[in-house]
Amino acid sequence: MELLKRVLTAVVLIPIVLVLVLRAPMPVLAFVSGTVALLAIHELLKLTENFNIRPLYLAVYIFVGLFFLLIAISPGLTPALSTSGFAFFAICAAAFAPFVFLAIAMRRDELYSSFPAAMAATFAFAYIALPMAFLVQLREQWEGGFFLLYLLLLVWAGDIFAYFIGKSLGTHRMSPRVSPKKTWEGAVASVIASVAVGMLMAHYAAPISRGLLHARLIEQRDGVFTELPIFPIVLLSLVLNIAAQLGDLVESVIKRGAGAKDSGAILPGHGGMFDRIDALLFAAPVLWAYMTWRVLMQ
């Protein structure tokens, strides 16, 4: 039954997510990404209560909400969604976050709880909100739609193969204390699946882009209309897969320390929103850094 719920949830959500990330207007994509970030942050802050932390719920919601609101309205007001503009905006937000949260937390009667609460709030913003914003800005980069699709398919393929191969063939535990069900067999299968997706996307970049353009799911600037060099994509796919698997394990560290199996129950068969995006939280900044470096090197 649990497996059926997992599959049905994926079947329903994947097409919706693909249409959103490829075709939705930028303000809509920013709104959806912000909503997902807020749901995941709520689950993370609930987990921190098990570490004897009293989170700054409202302050974090307002700060993250304003962050994504500014991203949503930036196309008509500022160049914040250009690569350099976004980098400056994200750095400023990350730099101000600890001071804002500490200033709010110092009003508490129990001062011993102020610093842990501000620390958890700052961590939640850097760990969840910033990577979700990276996904939005990736769509704005040249060929961004194609590479955002590549990232999602790579992470999903790695997750699916790790789950099914690890469940059926896995015998060697990867990290028993952190995530008892993860195996080295599943991890290797995940790497192979992600690299295979990368190779297929690189080889068929032009027909995939033309198909998406014909279906009006992307604009001309969002596609790749030449075959991509295989070796750099294979290497990038390997790095992204490792980042995604680390993201999964890091979330497991938090849940295991909090004594929780899942971060929530909003997605049947998948747990919480935090559970669903944990791999992307590490992989998205890696791809954003690669895409930005590629632009700078041109």
ZAVO-247187 format. One line per field, with one value per residue (C-alpha): residue number from 1; residue in one letter; x, y, z. Coordinates in steps of 0.5 Angstrom, whole numbers, plus 2048, in hexadecimal, padded with zeros to 3 digits. Example, Ala and Ser with C-alpha at 12.3 -4.5 7.8 and 13.67 -1.06 7.14 Angstrom:
BEGIN
num: c(1 | 2) .
residuo: c(A | S) .
px: c(819 | 81B) .
py: c(7F7 | 7FE) .
pz: c(810 | 80E) .
REM end
This chain:
BEGIN
num: c(1 | 2 | 3 | 4 | 5 | 6 | 7 | 8 | 9 | 10 | 11 | 12 | 13 | 14 | 15 | 16 | 17 | 18 | 19 | 20 | 21 | 22 | 23 | 24 | 25 | 26 | 27 | 28 | 29 | 30 | 31 | 32 | 33 | 34 | 35 | 36 | 37 | 38 | 39 | 40 | 41 | 42 | 43 | 44 | 45 | 46 | 47 | 48 | 49 | 50 | 51 | 52 | 53 | 54 | 55 | 56 | 57 | 58 | 59 | 60 | 61 | 62 | 63 | 64 | 65 | 66 | 67 | 68 | 69 | 70 | 71 | 72 | 73 | 74 | 75 | 76 | 77 | 78 | 79 | 80 | 81 | 82 | 83 | 84 | 85 | 86 | 87 | 88 | 89 | 90 | 91 | 92 | 93 | 94 | 95 | 96 | 97 | 98 | 99 | 100 | 101 | 102 | 103 | 104 | 105 | 106 | 107 | 108 | 109 | 110 | 111 | 112 | 113 | 114 | 115 | 116 | 117 | 118 | 119 | 120 | 121 | 122 | 123 | 124 | 125 | 126 | 127 | 128 | 129 | 130 | 131 | 132 | 133 | 134 | 135 | 136 | 137 | 138 | 139 | 140 | 141 | 142 | 143 | 144 | 145 | 146 | 147 | 148 | 149 | 150 | 151 | 152 | 153 | 154 | 155 | 156 | 157 | 158 | 159 | 160 | 161 | 162 | 163 | 164 | 165 | 166 | 167 | 168 | 169 | 170 | 171 | 172 | 173 | 174 | 175 | 176 | 177 | 178 | 179 | 180 | 181 | 182 | 183 | 184 | 185 | 186 | 187 | 188 | 189 | 190 | 191 | 192 | 193 | 194 | 195 | 196 | 197 | 198 | 199 | 200 | 201 | 202 | 203 | 204 | 205 | 206 | 207 | 208 | 209 | 210 | 211 | 212 | 213 | 214 | 215 | 216 | 217 | 218 | 219 | 220 | 221 | 222 | 223 | 224 | 225 | 226 | 227 | 228 | 229 | 230 | 231 | 232 | 233 | 234 | 235 | 236 | 237 | 238 | 239 | 240 | 241 | 242 | 243 | 244 | 245 | 246 | 247 | 248 | 249 | 250 | 251 | 252 | 253 | 254 | 255 | 256 | 257 | 258 | 259 | 260 | 261 | 262 | 263 | 264 | 265 | 266 | 267 | 268 | 269 | 270 | 271 | 272 | 273 | 274 | 275 | 276 | 277 | 278 | 279 | 280 | 281 | 282 | 283 | 284 | 285 | 286 | 287 | 288 | 289 | 290 | 291 | 292 | 293 | 294 | 295 | 296 | 297 | 298) .
residuo: c(M | E | L | L | K | R | V | L | T | A | V | V | L | I | P | I | V | L | V | L | V | L | R | A | P | M | P | V | L | A | F | V | S | G | T | V | A | L | L | A | I | H | E | L | L | K | L | T | E | N | F | N | I | R | P | L | Y | L | A | V | Y | I | F | V | G | L | F | F | L | L | I | A | I | S | P | G | L | T | P | A | L | S | T | S | G | F | A | F | F | A | I | C | A | A | A | F | A | P | F | V | F | L | A | I | A | M | R | R | D | E | L | Y | S | S | F | P | A | A | M | A | A | T | F | A | F | A | Y | I | A | L | P | M | A | F | L | V | Q | L | R | E | Q | W | E | G | G | F | F | L | L | Y | L | L | L | L | V | W | A | G | D | I | F | A | Y | F | I | G | K | S | L | G | T | H | R | M | S | P | R | V | S | P | K | K | T | W | E | G | A | V | A | S | V | I | A | S | V | A | V | G | M | L | M | A | H | Y | A | A | P | I | S | R | G | L | L | H | A | R | L | I | E | Q | R | D | G | V | F | T | E | L | P | I | F | P | I | V | L | L | S | L | V | L | N | I | A | A | Q | L | G | D | L | V | E | S | V | I | K | R | G | A | G | A | K | D | S | G | A | I | L | P | G | H | G | G | M | F | D | R | I | D | A | L | L | F | A | A | P | V | L | W | A | Y | M | T | W | R | V | L | M | Q) .
px: c(800 | 806 | 809 | 802 | 802 | 809 | 808 | 801 | 803 | 809 | 805 | 800 | 806 | 80B | 807 | 805 | 80C | 80F | 809 | 80A | 812 | 812 | 80C | 809 | 80A | 810 | 80C | 808 | 80E | 811 | 80A | 80A | 812 | 811 | 80B | 80E | 814 | 80F | 80C | 813 | 816 | 810 | 811 | 818 | 817 | 812 | 818 | 81C | 817 | 81A | 821 | 81E | 81D | 818 | 817 | 816 | 810 | 80D | 813 | 816 | 80F | 80F | 817 | 816 | 810 | 812 | 819 | 815 | 810 | 816 | 818 | 811 | 810 | 817 | 816 | 812 | 816 | 81E | 823 | 823 | 822 | 828 | 82D | 831 | 82B | 829 | 830 | 830 | 829 | 82A | 830 | 82D | 827 | 82C | 830 | 82B | 827 | 82B | 82A | 823 | 821 | 826 | 823 | 81C | 81E | 821 | 81A | 819 | 818 | 81D | 823 | 826 | 821 | 823 | 829 | 827 | 820 | 824 | 829 | 823 | 820 | 826 | 828 | 821 | 821 | 828 | 827 | 820 | 81E | 824 | 825 | 81D | 81F | 825 | 820 | 81C | 822 | 824 | 81E | 820 | 827 | 828 | 826 | 824 | 81D | 821 | 826 | 821 | 81D | 824 | 825 | 81E | 81E | 825 | 823 | 81C | 820 | 825 | 820 | 81C | 821 | 824 | 81E | 81C | 823 | 825 | 81E | 81F | 826 | 829 | 82D | 833 | 831 | 833 | 832 | 82E | 82E | 82C | 827 | 827 | 823 | 828 | 82D | 833 | 830 | 82A | 82F | 833 | 82D | 82B | 831 | 831 | 829 | 82B | 831 | 82D | 828 | 82D | 830 | 829 | 828 | 82E | 82E | 826 | 827 | 825 | 81F | 81C | 81D | 819 | 814 | 813 | 813 | 80E | 809 | 80A | 80D | 813 | 816 | 81B | 820 | 81F | 821 | 827 | 827 | 82E | 831 | 834 | 83B | 83A | 840 | 83F | 837 | 839 | 83E | 839 | 833 | 838 | 839 | 832 | 830 | 835 | 832 | 82B | 82D | 831 | 82A | 826 | 82B | 82C | 824 | 824 | 829 | 825 | 81F | 823 | 825 | 81E | 81B | 817 | 816 | 813 | 813 | 80B | 806 | 803 | 805 | 802 | 808 | 80D | 80D | 80D | 80F | 816 | 817 | 815 | 81A | 820 | 824 | 823 | 825 | 82C | 82C | 829 | 82E | 833 | 830 | 82F | 836 | 838 | 833 | 836 | 83D | 83C | 839 | 83F | 844 | 840) .
py: c(800 | 805 | 803 | 805 | 80B | 80D | 80C | 80F | 815 | 815 | 814 | 81A | 81F | 81E | 821 | 827 | 828 | 828 | 82C | 831 | 832 | 832 | 836 | 83A | 842 | 844 | 847 | 840 | 83C | 840 | 840 | 838 | 838 | 83C | 838 | 832 | 835 | 837 | 830 | 82D | 833 | 831 | 82A | 82B | 830 | 82B | 826 | 82B | 82B | 824 | 827 | 82C | 832 | 837 | 839 | 840 | 83D | 844 | 848 | 842 | 842 | 849 | 84A | 844 | 847 | 84E | 84A | 847 | 84C | 851 | 84B | 84B | 852 | 853 | 852 | 859 | 85D | 85B | 856 | 852 | 84B | 84D | 848 | 84E | 851 | 84B | 849 | 850 | 850 | 849 | 84B | 851 | 84D | 847 | 84D | 850 | 84A | 848 | 850 | 850 | 84A | 84B | 852 | 84F | 84A | 84E | 851 | 84A | 849 | 843 | 846 | 83F | 83D | 843 | 841 | 83A | 83C | 841 | 83C | 837 | 83D | 83F | 838 | 836 | 83C | 83A | 833 | 833 | 83A | 83C | 835 | 836 | 83D | 83A | 836 | 83C | 840 | 83A | 83A | 842 | 840 | 83E | 837 | 837 | 833 | 82D | 82D | 82E | 828 | 824 | 825 | 823 | 81C | 81B | 81C | 818 | 812 | 811 | 811 | 80C | 807 | 808 | 806 | 800 | 7FD | 7FE | 7FB | 7F5 | 7F4 | 7F8 | 7F4 | 7F9 | 7FF | 806 | 809 | 805 | 80A | 810 | 80C | 805 | 803 | 806 | 801 | 802 | 7FE | 803 | 809 | 806 | 805 | 80C | 80E | 80A | 80D | 814 | 813 | 810 | 815 | 81A | 817 | 816 | 81D | 81F | 81B | 81D | 824 | 827 | 822 | 823 | 82A | 82B | 826 | 82A | 831 | 82E | 82C | 833 | 831 | 835 | 83B | 83B | 83E | 838 | 833 | 82F | 82E | 82B | 824 | 826 | 823 | 81C | 81C | 823 | 821 | 81A | 81D | 822 | 81D | 819 | 81F | 821 | 81A | 81A | 820 | 81E | 818 | 81C | 820 | 81A | 818 | 81F | 81F | 818 | 81B | 820 | 81B | 816 | 81B | 81D | 816 | 817 | 812 | 817 | 81F | 81F | 81B | 820 | 81C | 815 | 80F | 815 | 818 | 81F | 825 | 825 | 81E | 81F | 825 | 822 | 820 | 826 | 82B | 829 | 827 | 82E | 833 | 82E | 82F | 836 | 837 | 833 | 837 | 83D | 83B | 839 | 840 | 844 | 83F | 841) .
pz: c(800 | 802 | 7FB | 7F7 | 7FB | 7F9 | 7F2 | 7F1 | 7F4 | 7F0 | 7EA | 7EB | 7EE | 7E8 | 7E2 | 7E7 | 7E9 | 7E2 | 7DF | 7E5 | 7E4 | 7DC | 7DB | 7E1 | 7E1 | 7E5 | 7EB | 7EB | 7EB | 7F1 | 7F5 | 7F4 | 7F6 | 7FC | 7FE | 7FE | 801 | 807 | 808 | 808 | 80D | 811 | 812 | 813 | 819 | 81C | 81C | 820 | 825 | 827 | 828 | 82D | 829 | 829 | 821 | 81F | 81B | 819 | 818 | 813 | 80F | 80E | 80C | 807 | 804 | 803 | 800 | 7FB | 7FA | 7F8 | 7F3 | 7F0 | 7EF | 7ED | 7E5 | 7E5 | 7EA | 7EA | 7E7 | 7ED | 7E9 | 7E5 | 7E7 | 7EA | 7ED | 7F0 | 7F3 | 7F6 | 7F9 | 7FC | 7FF | 802 | 805 | 807 | 80B | 80E | 810 | 817 | 819 | 818 | 81B | 821 | 822 | 822 | 827 | 82C | 82E | 831 | 839 | 839 | 835 | 835 | 830 | 82B | 828 | 827 | 824 | 81F | 81D | 81B | 817 | 813 | 812 | 80F | 80B | 808 | 808 | 804 | 802 | 7FE | 7FA | 7F8 | 7F6 | 7F2 | 7EE | 7EC | 7EA | 7E6 | 7E1 | 7E0 | 7DD | 7D6 | 7D4 | 7DB | 7DA | 7D7 | 7DD | 7E2 | 7DF | 7DE | 7E6 | 7E8 | 7E3 | 7E6 | 7ED | 7EC | 7E9 | 7EE | 7F3 | 7F0 | 7EE | 7F5 | 7F8 | 7F4 | 7F3 | 7FA | 7FD | 7F8 | 7F8 | 7FD | 803 | 804 | 809 | 807 | 80E | 813 | 818 | 814 | 80F | 810 | 809 | 805 | 801 | 7FD | 7F8 | 7F8 | 7F7 | 7F2 | 7EE | 7EF | 7EC | 7E6 | 7E5 | 7E6 | 7E1 | 7DC | 7DC | 7DB | 7D5 | 7D2 | 7D3 | 7D0 | 7CA | 7C9 | 7CB | 7C4 | 7C3 | 7CA | 7CA | 7C3 | 7C6 | 7CC | 7C8 | 7C3 | 7C9 | 7CB | 7D2 | 7D1 | 7CD | 7C8 | 7CE | 7D2 | 7CE | 7CB | 7C4 | 7C3 | 7C6 | 7CC | 7CE | 7D1 | 7D6 | 7DA | 7DA | 7DD | 7E2 | 7E4 | 7E5 | 7E9 | 7EE | 7EE | 7F0 | 7F5 | 7F8 | 7F7 | 7FB | 801 | 801 | 803 | 808 | 80B | 80C | 80F | 814 | 816 | 817 | 81A | 81F | 820 | 821 | 81B | 815 | 810 | 811 | 80F | 80C | 807 | 801 | 801 | 801 | 801 | 808 | 808 | 803 | 807 | 805 | 7FE | 7FC | 801 | 7FB | 7F7 | 7FC | 7FB | 7F4 | 7F2 | 7F4 | 7F1 | 7EA | 7EB | 7EC | 7E6 | 7E2 | 7E5 | 7E4 | 7DC | 7DB | 7DE | 7DA | 7D3) .
REM end
